[in-house]
Amino acid sequence: MPDPAPPSGRPAAAPAGRPADHPAETGPAGVTSFMDLALAEARNAAARGEVPVGAVLVCDGRVVAADGNRTLELNDPTAHAEMLVIRAACAALGSQRLSGCDLYVTLEPCPMCAGAISFARIRRLYYGAGDEKGGAVDHGVRFFASPTCHHAPEVYAGIGERPAGELLKDFFRDRR
C-alpha cells in the first residue's frame, strides 16, 4: 500500500491527525492492510524525525483518520499518533464516542493513550510491537485491567510486530 499523502495546508499549531479517504477494506486481510497503513504512518513520522509510531482509526471498514507521532513538530507531548487520530476521528464523526471503531497502532499504547482509548470507547485495539518500558496495555500499569477503567476494548497484540519493532530499533540505533 503506498504511503498516504502528507497533510497539506495545516498550520503547525492546528490539531494534527487527519481524516483519510482510503478505500474500505473488509475481511481477514483488512487487519493486515490497516496495520500496513499504520506502519506507513510510522515511517512518515520517522522521516520527520519523530519516534516512528503510526495509528489508523477505522469505522465500518473505512479509514476515518491516520497519522504518526508529531510531538516535536507541534511542540506537544500529547501529540502521540493515537491521540491525533482519536481527535481527528471524533471531529470527523461529530462524537466523543468511537464505540464502533477500531484502532490500529504500531506500538503498545502508553498510559495516556490507553486512557484516551478507554474514554473514546474504542471497540478494538490492534497493536504491533509491545513496549516493556512505556506500554500500558500488556506491560506496566495494564490500564484496561484497572478497576478504575470504564471501558476496555478487545485487544489484539502482535499484528505487524516484526516490522514495527524494526522501525523503532533502526530509529533509535541511528540516534545513538
LUMLO-568945 format. One record per residue (C-alpha): residue number from 1; residue in three letters; x, y, z. Coordinates in Angstrom, 2 decimals, padded with zeros to 5 digits, m for minus. Each point is the difference from the previous one (the first is absolute). Layout:
<sites>
{site NUM,"ALA",{X,Y,Z}};
...
</sites>
This chain:
<sites>
{site 1,"MET",{000.00,000.00,000.00}};
{site 2,"PRO",{001.54,003.37,m000.93}};
{site 3,"ASP",{000.74,002.59,002.66}};
{site 4,"PRO",{m002.91,002.39,000.38}};
{site 5,"ALA",{000.55,003.58,m001.05}};
{site 6,"PRO",{001.32,002.30,002.71}};
{site 7,"PRO",{m002.45,002.45,001.52}};
{site 8,"SER",{m000.28,003.17,m002.02}};
{site 9,"GLY",{m000.76,003.54,001.03}};
{site 10,"ARG",{m000.13,m000.74,003.71}};
{site 11,"PRO",{001.69,002.65,002.14}};
{site 12,"ALA",{002.54,m001.37,002.48}};
{site 13,"ALA",{m002.21,000.86,002.97}};
{site 14,"ALA",{m003.14,m001.59,m001.43}};
{site 15,"PRO",{m001.23,m003.28,001.44}};
{site 16,"ALA",{001.79,m002.84,m001.70}};
{site 17,"GLY",{m001.49,m003.28,m001.06}};
{site 18,"ARG",{m001.60,000.13,m003.34}};
{site 19,"PRO",{m003.11,m001.54,m001.42}};
{site 20,"ALA",{000.88,m002.54,m002.64}};
{site 21,"ASP",{m001.83,m001.10,m003.11}};
{site 22,"HIS",{001.43,m003.45,m000.49}};
{site 23,"PRO",{m002.29,m002.66,m001.48}};
{site 24,"ALA",{m001.87,m002.32,002.31}};
{site 25,"GLU",{001.67,m003.31,000.71}};
{site 26,"THR",{m001.89,m002.96,001.32}};
{site 27,"GLY",{000.74,m003.55,001.02}};
{site 28,"PRO",{003.03,m001.51,001.71}};
{site 29,"ALA",{002.42,001.72,m002.41}};
{site 30,"GLY",{m001.29,003.37,001.22}};
{site 31,"VAL",{001.75,m000.42,003.34}};
{site 32,"THR",{003.37,m000.29,m001.72}};
{site 33,"SER",{m000.77,002.80,m002.48}};
{site 34,"PHE",{m001.05,002.45,002.70}};
{site 35,"MET",{003.14,m000.82,001.97}};
{site 36,"ASP",{002.01,000.50,m003.19}};
{site 37,"LEU",{m001.47,003.49,m000.21}};
{site 38,"ALA",{000.93,000.62,003.65}};
{site 39,"LEU",{003.55,m001.17,m000.80}};
{site 40,"ALA",{000.10,002.46,m002.92}};
{site 41,"GLU",{m001.02,002.78,002.41}};
{site 42,"ALA",{002.78,m001.13,002.37}};
{site 43,"ARG",{002.53,000.20,m002.85}};
{site 44,"ASN",{m001.27,003.50,m000.81}};
{site 45,"ALA",{000.46,000.99,003.65}};
{site 46,"ALA",{003.58,m001.31,m000.03}};
{site 47,"ALA",{000.71,002.00,m003.17}};
{site 48,"ARG",{m001.10,003.12,001.94}};
{site 49,"GLY",{002.37,m000.91,002.85}};
{site 50,"GLU",{m002.83,m001.17,002.25}};
{site 51,"VAL",{m000.06,m003.30,001.89}};
{site 52,"PRO",{m001.42,m002.38,m002.64}};
{site 53,"VAL",{m003.46,m000.81,001.27}};
{site 54,"GLY",{m003.00,000.04,m002.31}};
{site 55,"ALA",{m003.71,m000.45,000.60}};
{site 56,"VAL",{m003.12,m000.52,m002.09}};
{site 57,"LEU",{m003.58,000.25,001.22}};
{site 58,"VAL",{m002.56,m002.05,m001.94}};
{site 59,"CYS",{m003.80,000.18,000.20}};
{site 60,"ASP",{m002.24,m002.32,m002.00}};
{site 61,"GLY",{002.98,m001.24,m002.02}};
{site 62,"ARG",{000.98,003.54,m001.04}};
{site 63,"VAL",{003.07,001.95,001.11}};
{site 64,"VAL",{m001.22,003.10,001.82}};
{site 65,"ALA",{003.39,001.32,001.16}};
{site 66,"ALA",{003.66,m000.91,m000.39}};
{site 67,"ASP",{003.12,001.67,001.35}};
{site 68,"GLY",{003.35,m000.47,001.68}};
{site 69,"ASN",{001.64,001.56,003.02}};
{site 70,"ARG",{000.37,003.80,m000.19}};
{site 71,"THR",{001.28,000.93,003.46}};
{site 72,"LEU",{003.05,001.87,m001.34}};
{site 73,"GLU",{m001.79,001.65,m002.92}};
{site 74,"LEU",{m002.81,001.32,002.20}};
{site 75,"ASN",{002.06,000.52,003.17}};
{site 76,"ASP",{m002.67,m002.04,001.72}};
{site 77,"PRO",{000.84,m003.00,002.21}};
{site 78,"THR",{m003.55,m001.31,m000.48}};
{site 79,"ALA",{000.29,m000.14,m003.82}};
{site 80,"HIS",{000.38,m003.78,m000.06}};
{site 81,"ALA",{m001.37,m001.73,m003.10}};
{site 82,"GLU",{m002.91,m001.51,001.96}};
{site 83,"MET",{m001.04,003.35,001.48}};
{site 84,"LEU",{000.15,001.69,m003.39}};
{site 85,"VAL",{m002.20,m002.55,m001.77}};
{site 86,"ILE",{m002.48,m000.12,002.88}};
{site 87,"ARG",{m000.34,003.80,m000.12}};
{site 88,"ALA",{m000.33,000.01,m003.80}};
{site 89,"ALA",{m002.55,m002.83,000.00}};
{site 90,"CYS",{m002.12,001.64,002.71}};
{site 91,"ALA",{m000.01,003.22,m002.03}};
{site 92,"ALA",{m000.77,m001.81,m003.27}};
{site 93,"LEU",{m002.82,m002.05,001.53}};
{site 94,"GLY",{m001.35,002.76,002.24}};
{site 95,"SER",{000.15,m002.12,003.14}};
{site 96,"GLN",{002.24,m000.54,003.00}};
{site 97,"ARG",{m000.91,m003.69,m000.08}};
{site 98,"LEU",{001.59,m002.34,m002.54}};
{site 99,"SER",{m001.75,m003.14,001.19}};
{site 100,"GLY",{m000.28,m001.61,m003.43}};
{site 101,"CYS",{003.58,000.76,m000.97}};
{site 102,"ASP",{003.27,m001.91,000.04}};
{site 103,"LEU",{003.48,001.42,000.62}};
{site 104,"TYR",{003.14,m001.38,m001.65}};
{site 105,"VAL",{003.26,001.25,001.50}};
{site 106,"THR",{003.56,m001.16,m000.55}};
{site 107,"LEU",{001.06,000.15,003.67}};
{site 108,"GLU",{m001.74,m001.01,003.20}};
{site 109,"PRO",{m001.76,003.14,001.30}};
{site 110,"CYS",{001.37,001.92,002.98}};
{site 111,"PRO",{m002.17,000.82,003.06}};
{site 112,"MET",{m001.20,003.31,m001.48}};
{site 113,"CYS",{m001.03,m001.61,m003.28}};
{site 114,"ALA",{m001.57,m003.00,001.73}};
{site 115,"GLY",{m002.09,002.44,002.03}};
{site 116,"ALA",{m001.14,001.81,m003.14}};
{site 117,"ILE",{m000.84,m003.33,m001.66}};
{site 118,"SER",{m002.14,m000.91,003.00}};
{site 119,"PHE",{m001.75,003.38,000.20}};
{site 120,"ALA",{m000.73,m000.07,m003.76}};
{site 121,"ARG",{m001.53,m003.47,000.44}};
{site 122,"ILE",{001.99,m001.44,m002.90}};
{site 123,"ARG",{m001.26,m003.49,m000.82}};
{site 124,"ARG",{003.25,m001.77,m000.92}};
{site 125,"LEU",{003.69,000.80,000.38}};
{site 126,"TYR",{002.54,m001.66,m002.29}};
{site 127,"TYR",{003.63,000.75,000.75}};
{site 128,"GLY",{003.33,m001.10,m001.42}};
{site 129,"ALA",{003.03,000.08,002.29}};
{site 130,"GLY",{m000.28,m000.34,003.76}};
{site 131,"ASP",{001.59,002.72,002.13}};
{site 132,"GLU",{001.50,m001.37,003.21}};
{site 133,"LYS",{001.13,003.45,001.18}};
{site 134,"GLY",{m002.92,002.24,m000.92}};
{site 135,"GLY",{m002.89,m002.24,m000.95}};
{site 136,"ALA",{m003.18,m000.06,002.05}};
{site 137,"VAL",{m002.03,m002.79,m001.59}};
{site 138,"ASP",{001.95,m003.23,000.54}};
{site 139,"HIS",{002.91,001.61,001.87}};
{site 140,"GLY",{000.35,002.58,002.76}};
{site 141,"VAL",{m003.23,001.17,001.57}};
{site 142,"ARG",{m002.23,m002.18,m002.22}};
{site 143,"PHE",{m002.54,002.79,m000.19}};
{site 144,"PHE",{m002.91,m002.04,m001.37}};
{site 145,"ALA",{000.24,m002.46,002.92}};
{site 146,"SER",{m000.21,002.82,002.55}};
{site 147,"PRO",{m003.16,000.13,002.13}};
{site 148,"THR",{m000.31,003.70,m000.86}};
{site 149,"CYS",{m000.08,m000.67,m003.76}};
{site 150,"HIS",{m003.50,000.74,m001.31}};
{site 151,"HIS",{000.37,m001.78,m003.35}};
{site 152,"ALA",{002.47,m002.59,m001.25}};
{site 153,"PRO",{000.22,m000.69,m003.73}};
{site 154,"GLU",{000.63,m003.43,m001.44}};
{site 155,"VAL",{003.80,m000.13,m000.33}};
{site 156,"TYR",{001.95,m001.79,m002.73}};
{site 157,"ALA",{003.77,000.25,000.49}};
{site 158,"GLY",{002.83,m000.89,m002.34}};
{site 159,"ILE",{m001.61,001.01,m003.32}};
{site 160,"GLY",{002.97,001.18,m002.09}};
{site 161,"GLU",{002.27,m000.40,003.01}};
{site 162,"ARG",{003.20,m000.73,m001.92}};
{site 163,"PRO",{m000.06,002.98,m002.40}};
{site 164,"ALA",{m001.21,002.34,002.76}};
{site 165,"GLY",{002.80,m001.12,002.31}};
{site 166,"GLU",{002.60,000.32,m002.77}};
{site 167,"LEU",{m001.10,003.58,m000.73}};
{site 168,"LEU",{000.46,000.93,003.64}};
{site 169,"LYS",{003.35,m001.80,000.36}};
{site 170,"ASP",{001.37,001.61,m003.17}};
{site 171,"PHE",{m001.21,003.44,001.06}};
{site 172,"PHE",{001.63,m000.12,003.43}};
{site 173,"ARG",{003.16,m001.73,m001.26}};
{site 174,"ASP",{000.52,002.84,m002.49}};
{site 175,"ARG",{m000.24,002.55,002.81}};
{site 176,"ARG",{002.59,m001.58,002.27}};
</sites>
